[in-house]
């Protein structure tokens, strides 16, 4: 929760990367919902921060014109977050429901349904939820970081919490979470809502009656059992049970080079701008890594650029946008949205959009320990669409004494 609160601005809204960033229309109520759910689960939060956030949402409800899809999506979320805090604005929700066909996403409709359910307007709540369920096949939209899978999970969660349309919820649960739902292919939005959906949809379910390799498992709605080898799970009850297997470990070999929709290139350069032979580096030598991230299309991408550091390297300087004093040969560098201070890798978040779909980023490094080390490949990934990525192959380097 502290990471969220650290991004709260002076006016109660939230910025994407820091409290100094612009107020985020959609992410602000998203952050408020996260805080309210955490508080309901027992987390201790500063009341002043929560009240400031709710005050911002309350003021924004009356200021929006709701003339664009972005404004309507943000307004629906504001009303939902306020309703979760006990501040149900039925009048504003009913006005939006009069133009239900203009609501941009299934999630925004389900949020209106949740508002009506909390306000006791069952008829409109069911109308909104039915509209959301009939439009689950949405496309990616960068404004709300949303996909069809994310919205299906969110609609199911809000519908379960409302207690309405039990039959339709059961049908939706039968197809969740969707095909190919894995950590490698899902966004943080999809993963977060999947966890919440699992917790909510599992409430009130019958205890599982099952055995693993002939040994009865504990009777509970959710059972976790470690596997060290292939095993046989047997359902001993009459009810259907859902099974999920998670595998964790360290790969034996580095992943091969691959790309989809994005390209990553890198150059290692001496401090005078000349090309660098990494196998001739000596402990104490300084040099520069220049990374170029490129998108195939002109749409908007929010990407994370990463370069893992060999154990014998360290970062000695990070550069901002524009020209770097003393290093004119680097040319113009791209503005970076966020640059965390990590010591095992260099990472930077940047936005590629339209004609500016190429980013040039540089970092100053130094070889510090002699030896032979693995050099990870540079990586580029769309943070909210993991299927768009670029990855280089790993290599080996030598640092001389």
LUMVO-230012 format. One line per field, with one value per residue (C-alpha): y negated, x negated, z; residue in three letters. Coordinates in Angstrom, 3 decimals. Layout:
py = (Y; ...)
px = (X; ...)
pz = (Z; ...)
tortor = (Ala; ...)
! end
This chain:
py = (0.000; -2.363; -2.250; -3.519; -6.215; -7.439; -8.411; -10.544; -14.197; -17.308; -17.396; -13.779; -12.362; -9.863; -10.102; -7.185; -7.126; -9.692; -12.324; -14.984; -13.541; -14.672; -13.429; -10.181; -10.205; -6.429; -5.258; -7.551; -5.698; -2.438; -3.358; -4.383; -1.031; 0.788; -1.222; -0.661; 3.085; 3.227; 1.362; 3.688; 6.632; 5.220; 2.999; -0.170; -3.255; -6.976; -8.344; -11.728; -10.187; -8.214; -11.231; -13.442; -10.880; -10.577; -14.368; -14.570; -11.978; -13.716; -17.054; -15.470; -13.839; -17.255; -18.690; -16.194; -16.649; -12.916; -13.739; -11.383; -7.646; -8.500; -10.837; -8.288; -5.460; -7.650; -8.892; -5.366; -4.391; -7.479; -6.647; -3.032; -3.974; -6.516; -3.947; -1.506; -4.188; -4.593; -7.722; -6.508; -9.110; -7.574; -10.719; -10.856; -7.109; -7.278; -10.125; -7.999; -4.983; -6.958; -6.662; -3.110; -2.413; -5.047; -3.449; -2.460; 0.849; 3.784; 2.758; -0.736; 0.763; 3.239; 0.405; -1.423; 1.822; 2.028; -1.559; -0.828; 2.398; 0.535; -2.149; 0.342; -0.270; 3.398; 2.824; 0.519; 2.680; 5.730; 3.646; 2.440; 5.887; 7.477; 4.831; 5.550; 9.315; 8.835; 6.834; 8.821; 9.108; 5.772; 4.691; 3.408; -0.223; -1.966; -4.479; -1.882; 0.734; 3.103; 6.345; 8.685; 11.058; 8.287; 7.047; 10.552; 11.117; 7.688; 8.055; 11.455; 10.004; 7.039; 9.210; 11.676; 8.848; 7.489; 10.821; 10.378; 12.476; 15.717; 17.820; 15.479; 15.374; 19.174; 19.229; 16.632; 18.552; 21.557; 19.776; 17.939; 17.047; 17.731; 19.536; 19.191; 17.335; 17.560; 15.133; 14.763; 13.671; 11.644; 8.043; 6.824; 5.694; 9.195; 10.840; 8.490; 8.934; 12.707; 12.853; 10.758; 12.799; 16.041; 14.731; 13.408; 16.197; 18.807; 17.403; 19.570; 22.564; 26.101; 27.574; 29.666; 33.431; 34.812; 36.984; 36.700; 40.061; 41.721; 39.425; 37.324; 33.568; 31.210; 30.268; 26.581; 24.396; 23.860; 26.439; 26.004; 29.027; 29.114; 31.438; 32.875; 35.435; 36.416; 37.102; 38.157; 35.905; 37.618; 35.819; 37.663; 35.419; 34.734; 31.081; 29.937; 28.727; 26.477; 27.349; 25.081; 26.104; 23.508; 24.241; 22.252; 22.634; 21.307; 22.057; 24.308; 22.116; 18.481; 17.823; 17.410; 14.132; 13.334; 10.388; 9.482; 5.942; 4.345; 4.184; 3.641; 2.815; 2.005; 0.665; 0.690; -2.378; -3.698; -7.152; -8.680; -7.164; -4.386; -0.819; 1.305; 4.857; 6.261; 8.988; 6.330; 4.572; 4.259; 3.781; 0.038; -0.786; -3.011; -2.846; -3.634; -1.406; -2.889; -1.215; -1.835; -0.748; -0.749; 0.039; 1.482; -0.483; -4.098; -3.347; -4.108; -1.783; -2.050; 0.056; 1.172; 1.375; 3.631; 4.703; 7.142; 6.465; 9.075; 9.636; 7.729; 4.481; 1.565; -1.538; -4.822; -7.306; -7.606; -10.191; -12.291; -13.581; -15.621; -15.890; -14.705; -17.157; -15.823; -13.111; -14.995; -11.871; -10.325; -12.781; -13.373; -10.973; -10.318; -11.515; -8.699; -8.258; -6.429; -5.097; -2.969; -2.840; 0.877; 2.395; 5.709; 4.213; 1.020; 0.361; -2.529; -3.065; -5.094; -5.884; -5.190; -6.857; -8.013; -9.422; -9.160; -5.383; -5.159; -5.799; -6.269; -5.635; -5.543; -4.615; -4.858; -1.623; -0.448; 2.939; 3.627; 7.322; 9.475; 12.814; 14.467; 13.585; 14.030; 10.943; 11.102; 9.944; 6.580; 6.806; 4.603; 5.291; 3.487; 3.272; 3.760; 6.083; 8.687; 10.332; 7.386; 7.732; 7.986; 10.047; 10.541; 13.706; 14.011; 14.005; 14.358; 11.605; 11.443; 8.696; 8.607; 7.774)
px = (0.000; -2.878; -3.891; -0.403; -0.350; -3.765; -2.125; 0.626; 0.520; 1.196; 4.813; 5.615; 5.284; 2.613; -0.178; -1.383; -5.003; -5.221; -3.345; -4.811; -3.164; 0.111; 3.357; 4.465; 8.176; 8.682; 5.851; 6.898; 10.189; 8.332; 5.859; 8.715; 10.442; 7.205; 6.864; 10.495; 10.241; 6.998; 8.622; 11.623; 9.205; 7.628; 4.799; 4.120; 4.193; 3.821; 7.351; 6.224; 4.871; 8.065; 10.270; 8.212; 8.588; 12.338; 12.684; 10.869; 13.236; 16.287; 15.258; 14.406; 17.844; 19.444; 16.750; 16.742; 18.684; 18.824; 18.527; 15.676; 15.160; 12.275; 14.441; 17.257; 14.909; 13.308; 16.681; 18.068; 14.973; 15.241; 18.844; 17.910; 15.026; 17.172; 19.953; 17.447; 16.702; 20.411; 20.862; 23.414; 24.175; 27.302; 28.284; 25.017; 25.147; 28.717; 27.771; 24.977; 27.260; 29.577; 26.813; 25.759; 25.061; 22.310; 20.441; 17.040; 16.325; 17.985; 16.097; 17.605; 21.101; 20.420; 19.154; 22.442; 24.225; 22.220; 23.185; 26.878; 26.610; 25.037; 27.728; 30.609; 31.689; 31.937; 33.639; 30.936; 28.202; 29.409; 29.812; 26.211; 24.807; 26.762; 25.395; 21.857; 22.284; 23.540; 20.429; 17.527; 15.699; 13.906; 10.604; 7.432; 7.677; 4.633; 6.674; 7.950; 5.226; 8.072; 8.613; 11.554; 10.033; 9.532; 13.087; 14.585; 12.796; 13.791; 17.445; 17.621; 16.142; 18.517; 21.495; 20.637; 20.365; 23.765; 25.543; 27.520; 28.004; 26.768; 27.469; 25.557; 22.654; 22.478; 22.273; 19.495; 17.528; 17.539; 15.302; 12.967; 10.145; 9.925; 7.550; 3.769; 4.018; 0.411; -1.990; -3.936; -0.935; 1.132; 0.829; 0.721; 4.348; 5.414; 3.393; 4.659; 8.299; 7.786; 6.576; 9.509; 11.976; 10.624; 11.063; 14.570; 15.931; 14.642; 16.649; 19.585; 18.497; 18.670; 15.513; 13.504; 13.586; 10.575; 7.501; 3.967; 2.352; 4.921; 4.356; 7.370; 6.815; 8.080; 11.733; 11.781; 13.083; 9.488; 6.731; 3.045; 0.753; -2.929; -3.949; -7.433; -6.514; -3.548; -0.473; 3.166; 5.926; 9.290; 12.585; 14.354; 17.428; 20.359; 19.549; 17.225; 13.823; 11.373; 7.708; 4.722; 1.066; -1.679; -5.311; -8.201; -11.933; -15.067; -15.456; -18.394; -19.205; -18.589; -15.641; -16.505; -16.236; -12.690; -10.434; -6.816; -5.879; -8.935; -12.693; -15.576; -19.157; -22.198; -25.741; -28.608; -30.789; -34.017; -33.909; -35.194; -32.307; -34.291; -33.015; -33.993; -35.330; -33.786; -36.430; -39.146; -37.521; -39.627; -38.446; -37.972; -37.149; -34.141; -31.932; -28.448; -25.536; -23.254; -19.853; -17.404; -13.767; -11.554; -7.876; -6.662; -3.396; -2.505; -0.069; -0.833; -3.140; -4.170; -7.296; -9.879; -13.477; -15.756; -19.382; -20.534; -24.037; -26.778; -28.000; -31.200; -29.526; -27.928; -25.944; -27.788; -25.438; -21.950; -21.210; -18.117; -16.622; -18.559; -22.308; -24.719; -27.395; -30.842; -29.457; -28.282; -28.635; -25.614; -23.287; -19.720; -18.374; -14.672; -12.682; -12.140; -8.883; -10.504; -13.970; -14.155; -17.456; -18.201; -21.651; -21.194; -19.891; -19.251; -15.549; -13.604; -9.935; -9.285; -6.345; -6.514; -3.761; -3.030; -6.060; -8.066; -8.143; -11.924; -13.556; -17.293; -18.389; -21.888; -23.520; -27.118; -28.667; -31.940; -33.667; -34.568; -35.399; -37.644; -36.348; -34.066; -30.368; -27.059; -25.755; -21.929; -20.247; -18.516; -14.729; -11.838; -8.242; -4.920; -4.005; -0.270; -0.380; -3.056; -2.598; -4.463; -8.145; -11.713; -14.467; -18.117; -20.103; -22.503; -26.296; -29.509; -32.013; -35.446; -36.740; -40.526; -42.395)
pz = (0.000; 0.661; -3.003; -3.905; -1.230; -2.380; -5.678; -4.116; -5.152; -3.066; -4.309; -3.374; -6.899; -7.920; -10.471; -12.568; -11.382; -8.600; -6.616; -8.918; -12.032; -13.575; -12.017; -13.651; -14.484; -14.521; -12.281; -9.426; -8.702; -9.371; -6.629; -4.328; -4.869; -4.013; -0.805; 0.205; -0.403; 1.578; 4.470; 4.400; 4.599; 7.756; 6.512; 8.479; 6.264; 7.039; 7.116; 5.839; 2.621; 2.023; 2.739; 0.410; -2.377; -1.850; -1.794; -5.125; -6.652; -5.190; -6.678; -10.044; -10.344; -10.756; -13.008; -15.889; -19.092; -19.921; -23.630; -24.498; -23.885; -21.545; -19.442; -19.244; -18.193; -15.529; -14.261; -13.880; -11.901; -9.683; -8.836; -8.101; -5.791; -3.950; -3.525; -2.029; 0.584; 1.342; -0.771; -3.312; -5.998; -7.515; -9.400; -11.333; -11.988; -13.319; -15.635; -17.065; -17.362; -19.631; -22.245; -21.414; -25.088; -24.996; -22.115; -23.510; -21.753; -19.976; -16.824; -16.815; -17.127; -14.323; -12.135; -12.659; -11.789; -8.556; -7.697; -8.212; -6.184; -3.268; -3.570; -3.558; -7.177; -8.172; -11.534; -12.862; -11.324; -13.245; -16.400; -16.148; -15.380; -18.236; -20.594; -19.374; -19.839; -23.383; -24.395; -22.976; -26.303; -26.049; -27.617; -25.970; -24.852; -23.404; -21.381; -18.915; -19.534; -20.336; -22.203; -22.617; -20.050; -17.487; -17.895; -17.675; -14.363; -13.054; -14.112; -12.416; -9.225; -9.056; -9.967; -7.202; -4.681; -5.758; -5.190; -8.438; -11.597; -10.015; -13.109; -15.416; -12.975; -12.945; -16.739; -16.706; -14.064; -16.351; -18.888; -16.515; -16.526; -20.272; -22.588; -22.274; -18.974; -17.771; -16.033; -19.279; -21.346; -18.867; -17.722; -14.135; -14.534; -15.578; -12.831; -10.130; -11.038; -11.346; -7.744; -6.525; -8.603; -7.169; -3.635; -4.213; -6.387; -3.954; -1.080; -0.040; -2.133; -0.779; 0.731; -1.707; -1.218; -3.032; -2.652; -4.004; -4.796; -2.568; 0.432; 1.400; 1.184; 3.923; 3.523; 2.522; -0.355; -1.546; -1.019; -1.877; -2.105; -3.163; -6.005; -6.344; -9.011; -11.228; -9.080; -9.442; -8.129; -7.522; -6.921; -4.082; -4.071; -6.380; -7.107; -9.895; -8.754; -10.564; -10.691; -11.290; -11.412; -10.921; -11.749; -10.325; -10.803; -12.472; -16.213; -17.088; -20.090; -20.968; -23.253; -26.951; -28.817; -29.964; -30.746; -31.420; -32.444; -30.806; -31.455; -29.025; -30.022; -27.905; -28.278; -25.783; -26.299; -24.816; -23.209; -26.447; -28.433; -30.115; -30.283; -27.274; -27.212; -24.033; -23.743; -23.420; -20.451; -17.332; -13.760; -13.241; -16.875; -17.460; -20.553; -21.876; -22.844; -25.520; -25.959; -28.790; -28.374; -31.448; -32.076; -35.374; -35.464; -34.653; -31.832; -28.169; -26.249; -22.595; -22.496; -19.974; -21.183; -19.138; -19.289; -16.641; -15.301; -15.206; -11.646; -12.450; -13.605; -11.782; -12.779; -12.206; -13.896; -15.363; -18.058; -18.661; -21.903; -24.446; -24.899; -22.190; -21.088; -21.960; -24.212; -27.355; -29.506; -27.722; -29.446; -28.285; -25.636; -25.041; -22.020; -19.520; -17.590; -14.678; -13.930; -10.746; -8.896; -9.153; -8.718; -10.538; -13.788; -15.656; -16.182; -17.681; -18.526; -21.683; -23.935; -27.676; -29.660; -33.182; -34.935; -31.688; -31.743; -31.278; -27.899; -27.296; -23.695; -22.234; -18.932; -17.721; -16.419; -14.928; -14.768; -11.125; -10.710; -12.890; -14.107; -16.632; -16.407; -18.217; -20.013; -20.180; -23.354; -23.377; -23.029; -24.128; -23.136; -23.385; -19.697; -20.213; -23.249; -22.444; -25.838; -27.385; -26.569; -27.821; -26.218; -27.087; -26.490; -23.540; -24.029; -22.001; -21.200; -19.576; -17.298; -17.106; -13.881)
tortor = (Unk; Unk; Unk; Unk; Unk; Unk; Unk; Unk; Unk; Unk; Unk; Unk; Unk; Unk; Unk; Unk; Unk; Unk; Unk; Unk; Unk; Unk; Unk; Unk; Unk; Unk; Unk; Unk; Unk; Unk; Unk; Unk; Unk; Unk; Unk; Unk; Unk; Unk; Unk; Unk; Unk; Unk; Unk; Unk; Unk; Unk; Unk; Unk; Unk; Unk; Unk; Unk; Unk; Unk; Unk; Unk; Unk; Unk; Unk; Unk; Unk; Unk; Unk; Unk; Unk; Unk; Unk; Unk; Unk; Unk; Unk; Unk; Unk; Unk; Unk; Unk; Unk; Unk; Unk; Unk; Unk; Unk; Unk; Unk; Unk; Unk; Unk; Unk; Unk; Unk; Unk; Unk; Unk; Unk; Unk; Unk; Unk; Unk; Unk; Unk; Unk; Unk; Unk; Unk; Unk; Unk; Unk; Unk; Unk; Unk; Unk; Unk; Unk; Unk; Unk; Unk; Unk; Unk; Unk; Unk; Unk; Unk; Unk; Unk; Unk; Unk; Unk; Unk; Unk; Unk; Unk; Unk; Unk; Unk; Unk; Unk; Unk; Unk; Unk; Unk; Unk; Unk; Unk; Unk; Unk; Unk; Unk; Unk; Unk; Unk; Unk; Unk; Unk; Unk; Unk; Unk; Unk; Unk; Unk; Unk; Unk; Unk; Unk; Unk; Unk; Unk; Unk; Unk; Unk; Unk; Unk; Unk; Unk; Unk; Unk; Unk; Unk; Unk; Unk; Unk; Unk; Unk; Unk; Unk; Unk; Unk; Unk; Unk; Unk; Unk; Unk; Unk; Unk; Unk; Unk; Unk; Unk; Unk; Unk; Unk; Unk; Unk; Unk; Unk; Unk; Unk; Unk; Unk; Unk; Unk; Unk; Unk; Unk; Unk; Unk; Unk; Unk; Unk; Unk; Unk; Unk; Unk; Unk; Unk; Unk; Unk; Unk; Unk; Unk; Unk; Unk; Unk; Unk; Unk; Unk; Unk; Unk; Unk; Unk; Unk; Unk; Unk; Unk; Unk; Unk; Unk; Unk; Unk; Unk; Unk; Unk; Unk; Unk; Unk; Unk; Unk; Unk; Unk; Unk; Unk; Unk; Unk; Unk; Unk; Unk; Unk; Unk; Unk; Unk; Unk; Unk; Unk; Unk; Unk; Unk; Unk; Unk; Unk; Unk; Unk; Unk; Unk; Unk; Unk; Unk; Unk; Unk; Unk; Unk; Unk; Unk; Unk; Unk; Unk; Unk; Unk; Unk; Unk; Unk; Unk; Unk; Unk; Unk; Unk; Unk; Unk; Unk; Unk; Unk; Unk; Unk; Unk; Unk; Unk; Unk; Unk; Unk; Unk; Unk; Unk; Unk; Unk; Unk; Unk; Unk; Unk; Unk; Unk; Unk; Unk; Unk; Unk; Unk; Unk; Unk; Unk; Unk; Unk; Unk; Unk; Unk; Unk; Unk; Unk; Unk; Unk; Unk; Unk; Unk; Unk; Unk; Unk; Unk; Unk; Unk; Unk; Unk; Unk; Unk; Unk; Unk; Unk; Unk; Unk; Unk; Unk; Unk; Unk; Unk; Unk; Unk; Unk; Unk; Unk; Unk; Unk; Unk; Unk; Unk; Unk; Unk; Unk; Unk; Unk; Unk; Unk; Unk; Unk; Unk; Unk; Unk; Unk; Unk; Unk; Unk; Unk; Unk; Unk; Unk; Unk; Unk)
! end
